[in-house]
């Protein structure tokens, strides 16, 4: 069996190497015979693609700039994995992430999705006054996408949960997880931290806060429609 990790990146040269190294350091169960790492460069204007390409184990896909959802979808379509999950280019996977997320799949064929926890950390290179602007959560919490949600391949391409909404420039992970929950697939929560979310001054929520609020408003409207339809 193959495990595929899709890493979308846009102008992420500062952190992409560390993200890739964390993926390469994963412990894998014996059932997984191959680890496929796909870095999808979303039209970066920096050295992100070149840095990713310096790792011989990594396949780099390059596209014109669109958004994270489109980059993830491109990676899904090219991937060969029986299982897939995602990592943001500025985050880090825990060494046991794959072991923990794969365990329910390998024990029960009915499981289609597993969800772990993420933990915030402040990027260590920031100056003290910059670190004071950031508010990490003090406890691990259920993450929406990066390094926390693993699926069987058929969930994305056959079972109706589908791909990411490319009309969303942010919040696409929340929207996608909502679709997974509504799809009827068997989901198991894994009480283990599988990724570490880096807080820095250029996180999407800081860089495009206004656009992110619009996208989350659209997702909330979608949730209300789904709930209303379910009550009919």
C-alpha positions, -999 to +999 in steps of 0.1 A: +000+000+000+010+036-007+007+066+016+006+100-003+012+133+014+002+165-006+020+197+004+007+228-013+031+258-013+029+294-023+060+316-016+069+293+013+107+291+009+112+300+045+096+268+060+091+243+032+123+223+038+114+218+074+079+206+064+094+181+039+119+168+064+091+161+089+073+141+063+104+121+054+110+114+091+076+097+095+075+062+111+054+039+089+036+006+096+048-024+077+017-024+056+028+008+039+054-001+012+059+034-002+057+070+009+048+094-018+054+131-011+040+156-036+048+193-033+024+213-054+038+247-062+010+272-066+029+297-088+054+307-062+076+337-069+104+326-046+126+295-043+099+272-029+099+248-059+137+247-061+140+239-025+114+212-027+131+198-058+164+195-039+149+165-021+153+135-043+123+117-026+099+145-035+079+150-067+073+187-074+042+198-095+042+234-107+011+254-117+001+290-122-011+307-090-047+300-080-052+290-044-046+263-018-077+243-027-067+241-064-032+230-054-045+203-031-069+190-058-040+189-083-020+168-059-049+145-053-054+139-090-017+130-095-012+110-063-011+072-063-018+066-026-043+042-011-043+067+017-039+105+015-034+134+038-021+169+036+005+191+052+007+229+050+042+241+038+048+260+071+037+232+095+054+201+108+043+164+112+049+145+144+070+115+139+042+091+148+015+109+128+012+083+101+013+054+125-015+069+146-037+080+117-033+047+098-040+024+128-078+026+126-078+020+088-056-011+092-078-025+120-112-019+103-119-017+066-151+003+072-131+033+084-128+059+057-115+090+075-093+095+106-089+128+124-061+136+148-051+167+168-028+196+161-007+218+184+002+254+180+038+266+182+053+301+176+080+301+149+113+303+168+130+328+145+106+356+154+117+385+175+103+388+210+080+417+201+067+397+171+060+366+193+039+387+217+015+394+188+006+357+185-017+337+207-011+300+205-037+276+220-023+260+251-037+225+244-039+203+214-071+206+194-089+189+165-074+202+133-092+207+101-067+196+075-029+199+078-015+167+091-046+158+110-071+143+085-063+112+065-087+095+041-089+065+019-085+073-017-120+064-027-134+090-003-120+117-024-126+103-059-155+078-055-176+082-024-190+116-029-170+137-004-151+150-034-124+175-038-118+210-023-139+239-033-117+260-055-139+290-052-126+295-016-093+313-012-092+303+025-113+281+048-113+254+022-103+228+048-132+236+071-156+234+041-140+201+030-142+186+065-179+196+066-185+177+034-167+146+048-189+147+079-221+150+058-210+122+034-219+093+056-183+079+056-171+062+088-149+087+107-127+078+136-111+104+159-075+097+170-066+111+204-030+119+194-013+150+182-003+144+146+008+179+135+023+211+148+008+243+134+033+271+130+023+306+140+041+334+123+033+369+109+023+357+074-003+330+083-033+332+059-055+344+087-032+374+092-023+380+055-059+380+042-081+384+072-109+402+053-111+376+026-110+348+051-140+362+070-160+363+037-151+327+030-161+315+065-194+334+062-201+315+030-193+282+047-216+291+076-244+298+051-237+264+036-239+247+070-273+264+077-286+252+043-275+217+050-291+217+085-323+232+071-325+206+043-319+178+069-349+190+089-373+187+059 
